[in-house]
């Protein structure tokens, strides 16, 4: 995940923006973990201060900050080379990113492409895309040559373009993120405020043998909405398989949260 941008239009670092009791960075890290099934690498500018990160998050300094996203992508892919074949690269300002979206984009590379590139909401989305980590030397060479736009990288490899129709053809994604809100980003204060004002996702909460549909963005919000004591959020099972003790664990549409007795 890339967090080294200057956030000029926002005026403050987007990684630290409040999001339902934690930060945008915290949420994005946890969503990427859920979507990829693996640990998350955060690429930052040298000396950049970051808000508190979830346990297990790795941080790497971009050795050449300020050169644009291809340099950040190169730094991340270089670090992951030999540890993973594919990486999902995201910016931190995707407040509605859904694990189902991450899984769909990753599948494009798993099926043989070098890059799985969404083309939606009128733009290519290089910071919500999947890349083979073997592209690290290619990206590094392009940066050294002054070719720092993502289009130059795409010209050097096999790219699976995922337009809106292709994304919505995925049954899981169309059920959970039909409007492709995973690609909504926040670049300016007004966009952040509008995103923060949106209703929380609809989730199913099971407590004391009773299931109900509620809106909640975190486990803590789910417990509160169900009328449970705050401490209940510290012992929950998410989607029948992930047991968590993190009250600020982000929730997404379709989640089922079961609180113990």
N, C-alpha and C positions, 0 to 999 in steps of 0.2 A: 504494500500500500504506500502511495506517495503522499507525503505531507509537507514537502519542502517548498511549496509554492508561496508566492509573496502575499497572496490574499489582498491585493491592492484595492479591489472594489469593495471588499467586505470591511476593510479598515482594521481588522484584527485577525489573528490566526484562526482559521476555521476549525482546526482540530479541537480547540478548547471551547467551542460554542456549547452552551448547555443543551442537553437533550434528555428530557424526562429523568432528571436526577443524576445523570452522568454527563458525558460529553459526546459529540459527534464521533470523535476518534474511538472512544470506548465502544460505542454501538457498532461502528463499522468493523472493528477488529472481531467482535463476537459474531457478527453476521458472516464475515468471511470464514471464520472457523467452522461455522455451521454449514456453509455452502461447499467448502473444499474438503472438510474432514481433517484438515491439518493445521499446523501452527501458522501464525501470521508474521510476516516480516514488514516492519515499518521503515521506510527510507526517508530520512530527514536531512536537512541542511546541517553542515558541521556547526555544532554548538547550539542548534535550535532547541529551545525548551519545549518539552511536551507535557501535556497533562498526564495524570496517573494512567497507567496502562494495565490491562488485565494480565494476570500471571501467565507466564509462558510466552509473551510477545517478545520477539527479537527486534532490536533496533540497530540499524546500520547507517552510518554517515555517508552521504553522497560526496565522493571526493572532489567533484566538480559541480557544485550547486550553481543555480542561476542559468543553466544552459537549456532548460526546457524539459519536457516530459521524456523524450527519448533518452536523455542522460540518466534521469531517475529510473527509467525502465531498465537501462543497461546495468546500473548499480544493483538493482534488485535481482535481476536474472543472473548476474555474475555471482552474487552471494549464494543463490539457490542452486546453481549448477552443480551436479553431482549428488544433490540431496533430493531433488524433485525434477521430473521431466516437464511438468506444466505448471504455470503459475497464473492465477487470476490477478490482474493488475487493476487496482481501483484507486480513485482519489478518496479523500476523507469526507467530501461534501455530498454524499449520496444518502440522504437521511431515510429513504424508503427502499434501499437495496434489500432484495429478498433472496434468501438462500436458493430458492427455485430458479431464479434468474442466473445466479452464479453457476449452478449445476448445468443449466442449458448451454451456457456459453462455453464452459469447459468441455462439454461433449463434442463441440465442433473440432477441437484440437485432438481430443481422444480418437476421433474418427479419421484423423490423418492430416489435417491442416497444420500449418505453423502458427497461425493466428486465428482466433475466433473473434470477429469484429462486428459488434452490433451496429446497425445503421438504422437509427430510429430517432423520432422527435426532430427530424430534419437534418441530422448530423451523423457523421461517423463518431463512434464513442471509444476512442483508444484508451481511456482511463476507466473503462468498465468492460474490459476485454481479456481474453486468455492468450497466453504466449508460451511457446516452447522455450525452456530455459537455454537451449542450445543456440538461441538467437543472440545471446549476450555479446559474443565477439562481433557480430554484424552490427549491432547497435553501437558498440564502442567505436568501431571503425567509422561509422557515419558521423558520430559526434566529433571525432578527431578531424574529419574532413569538413566540419562546419555545417553538416546536413542534419539539422536538429529537429526537423518537423517529422511527426509520425508517418506521413505519407512516403517519405524516403525509405523508411524501414519496411513498409508494406510492399514497396516496389521490389524488395530484395527477397521476398519469401512467398510462400503459398498462404493466401488469405481466404478464409471462409467468411463471406459477408452474410450477416444475419439481419435481414430486413424485418420489418414489423410482422409481416405475414409469416415468415419463418419462425420467429420467436413465438408468435401466438399459436403456431401449429403444435407446440408442446402442450400436452393436456394439463400437466401439473402447473406450468407457468400461467396458462390462460385462466386456470381456475383460481389461482392465488394472487396474480398480479396482472389482471386483464388490460389495464391501461398502461402497463409498462412504467409504472411509477418508480421502478428501480433506477431509472435513468434521470429522474428529476434531480438536478443539482442546485446548490444555493451559492450564488456568487456575490450577492449584494444583500444588505440588511433587510430590505423589503422582502426578498425571496426567502430569507431565513425566517422572518416573522410569519410569512404566509405558511411556510412548511410547519413551523412550530404550532400554528393555530389549527392545523388539520386534526380531525378526530383520530384517536388511537385506533390501531387495527382491531378487528373483531377476532376474538379467540374464544375457545371453549374452556371453561373452568370447571373442574370436578372437585367437589369438596363435600365431605360427609355424605357420600353416596348420591349426591345430586349434581347434575350437569346443567350449566347455563351458559348462554352466549353473552359475552361482555366485551367491552372495549378496554384494552390495556396495552401499554407500550412496554411494560417491564413486569417481572414477577411481582414486585412490590405493588404495582398498580393493580395487577390481577387480584392479589390478596385483598387489597383495600376495596376493590369493586365488589368482591364477593362477601364483604363484611367480615373478613377474617382478621385476626390480630396480626400486626406487622411481622411478628416472629414466624408466622406460618410461611412466609416467603423464603425462609432459610432452609426449608425442606420440601422440595417440589420435584416432580417428575415431568419432564417436558417431552411430549410426543411419545410417551411410553418407553423411552430408552435413555434419555439424558437426565441423570439425577444431578441437581445443582443446588448449591447453597449460596448462590449469588443473587441477592435481591434485585440488583440492577440488570440482570440478564435481559437483553432486549427480546421482545416478542414480535411476531409477524403474523399476518393474516393466515388463518388456518391452523395455528398452534393449538394444542390441547395440553392444558396444565392441570396436573393432579396434585392436590395438596394432601399431605398425610394427616393422620389424626393428631 
